[in-house]
């Protein structure tokens, strides 16, 4: 099972909004370059602990942060 995951975005501003949203909620996150094996319109992804994937998706949806995808690493 994966221990880390990434959220991909279409824009850098969405990535930064997502980071702020998830940090406020107490999740451990970090902005990282988008992994090469994953495609994205934006070169920045947000890494997080994979067990929190459902919570992260819900928080981002509630905050209206547009997401291109959520993937395990």
FENPEGI-V216070 format. One record per residue. N is the residue number from 1. RES is the residue in one small letter. PHI is phi in whole degrees, -180 to 180 (NA if undefined). PSI is psi in whole degrees, 0 to 359 (NA if undefined). Layout:
n/res/phi/psi
N/RES/PHI/PSI
N/RES/PHI/PSI
This chain:
n/res/phi/psi
1/x/NA/141
2/x/-71/145
3/x/-102/342
4/x/-126/154
5/x/-141/169
6/x/-134/148
7/x/-109/130
8/x/-103/151
9/x/-134/163
10/x/-89/337
11/x/-137/154
12/x/-66/323
13/x/-64/325
14/x/-66/321
15/x/-62/318
16/x/-69/322
17/x/-64/320
18/x/-65/317
19/x/-58/312
20/x/-62/316
21/x/-62/313
22/x/-74/326
23/x/-64/319
24/x/-60/327
25/x/-82/357
26/x/92/8
27/x/-81/151
28/x/-89/115
29/x/-137/161
30/x/-153/134
31/x/-74/131
32/x/-139/161
33/x/-62/144
34/x/-63/128
35/x/-57/140
36/x/-60/327
37/x/-77/355
38/x/-113/139
39/x/-96/150
40/x/-162/153
41/x/-76/342
42/x/-116/142
43/x/-83/3
44/x/-115/135
45/x/-124/166
46/x/-116/116
47/x/-88/142
48/x/-151/170
49/x/-76/121
50/x/-56/325
51/x/-58/342
52/x/-94/14
53/x/-58/313
54/x/-63/317
55/x/-65/318
56/x/-63/314
57/x/-58/314
58/x/-63/314
59/x/-61/317
60/x/-68/322
61/x/-65/316
62/x/-64/329
63/x/-88/3
64/x/57/41
65/x/-93/118
66/x/-70/130
67/x/-120/137
68/x/-88/338
69/x/168/158
70/x/-128/125
71/x/-136/145
72/x/-76/152
73/x/-101/NA
